[in-house]
Amino acid sequence: MRILIVKLSSIGDIIHALPAVTAIRRALPDAHISWVAETRSAEILRGSPIVDELIEIDTRSMRGGKVIDEIVLDMTRQASAIRKQKYDVAIDLQGLLKSGVIAKISGAKKRWGFSKSGLREPASRFFLTDTVQIGPKTHIIRKNLRLATAATGIPYAETNLDFPITTDDEHRAEADSIIDQAGERFAILNPAGGWVTKLWHAEKFGQLADAIWEETGMVSVIATAPNEAALAQTAAENSRSGKLFLTQPSLKGFFELAKRARIYVGGDTGPTHLAVAAGAPVVGLFGPTEWWRNGSLMPSDICVERDEIPCRIDCHRRTCSKWICMDSDVVTVMAAVRLRLS
């Protein structure tokens, strides 16, 4: 069987798709699995044992409110790599117009995706031949798994939800270098997030680092991407103790670092999902998005969120005039850290 997985981005979304594709690989070891991903998000898949072929594309030209005909034209220009294989089935785990187009131009006769209510862009249903209905309040990992099993006919099971991410000596050495400076017992704090509404105030991360040091004696590693350095600097400037360490690891270097962290604290962003995949003890800080959908499936991991705010229901706002869902205080977050460490 030749299977095309369409999950383009982002880092967190790709991580959430890994258990579903792992289940396919485990049940169908002889299947040929190709995965289409955006180049900017493909690093997490390079070298993965569950993927026979990684197809990297650039979908930036498809943004800006283009109509379907323009999206089809843009994608057709990049179609040669996608059409190399004669696919039996294409599985659209993204639910967007552009991912639906990719499934269509792949030539697969069977093109599976979510039913209309489960699609982020319902018009993408036009490009599918088969759909699966997902119940309400279903975690995204389970949602992906249900689609993958329906499309391939393999049994649905939630045991052994694996995140096969391949690293090498360079990534492990990168983590070792950071730990040499921070110490073997350390926390990871991530003040970043893809949307401004997902951010817990950066200065509170500095205060949280103080609380972690005072109570546990652990130094906090403030890990961000280069374009998030200002948030890390704000956290550092608001720490009285100075018991924190700023770093900008590579994606897979961060994964190796998270494997050895005593605790991780961050919002709904790629590094948080990578920390979950690495098995780090996690405290999630969630506001406009939902822990039940995007958070950790580990029962011992903890979410700090304000469920008493009515405007959080189906929010998902990237801008907000209120922005009160992320104003939890340091005492509350430290209590969650203390509980997770226990």
Buried (B, 14 or more C-beta within 10 A) or exposed (E): EBBBBBBBBBBBBBBBBBBBBBBBBEBBEEBBBBBBBBEBBBBBBBBBEBBBBBBBBEBEBBEEEBEBEEBBEBBEEBBEBBEEBEBBBBBBBBBBBBBBBBBBBBBBEBBBBBBBEBBEEBEBBEBBBBBBEBEEEBBBBBBBBBBBBBBBEBEEEEEEBBBBBBBEEEBBEBBBBBBEEBEEBBBBBBBBBBBEBBBBBBBBBBBBBBBBBEEBEBBBBBBBBEEBBEBBBBBBEBBEBEBBBBBBBBBBBBBBBBBBBBBBBBBBBBBBBBBBBBEBBBBBBBBBBBBEBBBBEEEEBBBBBBEEBEEBEEBEBEEBEEBEBBEBEBEEBBBBBBEBBE
